[in-house]
Amino acid sequence: MGKTVTLRCKAGNHDWERPSKRGRIPVNCPDHTPKPSTKKEKSLSKMQEGRARKAKENRRGLIAGIITHPKAQNCHCPITADSTDSELLKMKSCGDPYFVCATLDTVRRAVGL
């Protein structure tokens, strides 16, 4: 069996043992060592938030462009730039209930429904 060394954990304020190794002595025991990837995880979550925000802005611009197009002037569907997927799917057509309005159909297709 190898030689063990008793070390002092600064974060936990207790003694702990580990096998003797070459190199730097750790300041904290493995239970109190902070995870090194926290900074990277924070930057990833910020990137994901930014991508989600940009996708929402792009979606709003896409829907707004369709409903302000001259071909959509006769459409009376309650479509807004902030319409959600569930609202668009539940939405009835502005004319005949058996006929889907071209504008509503275009919006649904543009957002992938």
C-alpha positions in Angstrom: 0.0 0.0 0.0 1.2 3.5 -0.9 2.0 6.3 1.5 -0.8 8.7 2.4 -0.6 12.4 3.3 -2.9 14.3 5.6 -3.9 17.7 4.3 -6.1 20.5 5.5 -9.2 21.6 3.6 -9.6 25.4 3.7 -13.2 25.5 2.5 -14.5 22.7 4.8 -12.0 23.5 7.6 -11.2 19.8 8.2 -8.4 17.3 7.7 -8.4 14.8 4.9 -6.1 12.2 3.5 -5.0 11.3 0.0 -2.3 9.1 -1.6 1.0 10.8 -1.8 1.5 12.3 -5.3 4.0 14.6 -7.0 2.9 18.1 -7.9 0.9 20.8 -6.3 -0.9 20.2 -3.0 -4.7 20.9 -3.4 -6.1 23.7 -1.2 -9.5 21.9 -0.8 -10.6 18.3 -0.5 -12.5 16.8 -3.5 -15.9 17.4 -1.8 -15.2 21.1 -1.5 -13.5 21.7 -4.8 -15.6 24.0 -7.0 -16.5 22.7 -10.5 -14.2 24.3 -13.1 -16.9 24.4 -15.8 -19.3 26.8 -14.1 -18.0 29.8 -16.1 -18.4 27.9 -19.3 -21.9 26.8 -18.4 -22.9 30.4 -17.7 -21.6 31.6 -21.0 -23.5 28.8 -22.7 -26.7 29.6 -21.0 -26.3 33.3 -22.1 -25.7 32.2 -25.6 -28.8 30.0 -25.6 -30.9 32.9 -24.2 -29.5 35.1 -26.9 -30.3 32.6 -29.6 -33.9 32.1 -28.3 -34.4 35.9 -28.2 -33.1 36.3 -31.8 -35.3 33.4 -33.0 -38.4 35.1 -31.4 -37.5 38.4 -33.0 -37.1 36.7 -36.4 -40.4 34.9 -36.0 -42.2 38.2 -35.1 -40.7 39.9 -38.1 -41.7 37.0 -40.4 -45.3 37.1 -39.2 -45.4 40.9 -39.4 -44.1 40.8 -42.9 -46.8 38.4 -44.0 -49.8 40.1 -42.4 -48.7 43.6 -43.7 -48.3 42.3 -47.3 -50.7 43.8 -49.8 -52.2 40.4 -50.5 -53.2 40.1 -46.8 -55.3 43.3 -46.7 -58.6 41.4 -47.1 -57.8 39.0 -44.3 -59.7 39.4 -41.1 -58.1 36.6 -39.1 -56.9 37.7 -35.6 -53.2 37.1 -36.4 -50.7 39.2 -34.6 -46.9 39.2 -34.6 -47.0 37.7 -31.1 -49.4 34.8 -32.0 -48.2 31.5 -30.5 -48.2 28.2 -32.2 -51.2 27.0 -30.3 -53.1 30.2 -31.1 -52.3 29.8 -34.8 -53.5 26.2 -34.8 -56.7 26.9 -33.0 -57.4 30.0 -35.1 -60.5 29.8 -37.4 -60.3 31.1 -40.9 -61.7 34.6 -41.5 -64.2 33.4 -44.1 -65.8 30.1 -44.8 -65.2 27.6 -41.9 -64.3 24.9 -44.5 -61.8 27.1 -46.2 -58.4 28.2 -44.8 -57.5 31.8 -45.5 -54.4 32.1 -47.7 -52.8 34.5 -45.1 -53.4 32.2 -42.2 -52.1 29.3 -44.3 -48.9 31.2 -45.3 -48.2 32.2 -41.6 -48.7 28.6 -40.4 -46.3 27.3 -43.2 -43.7 30.0 -42.5 -43.5 29.1 -38.8 -43.4 25.4 -39.5 -46.9 24.3 -38.4 
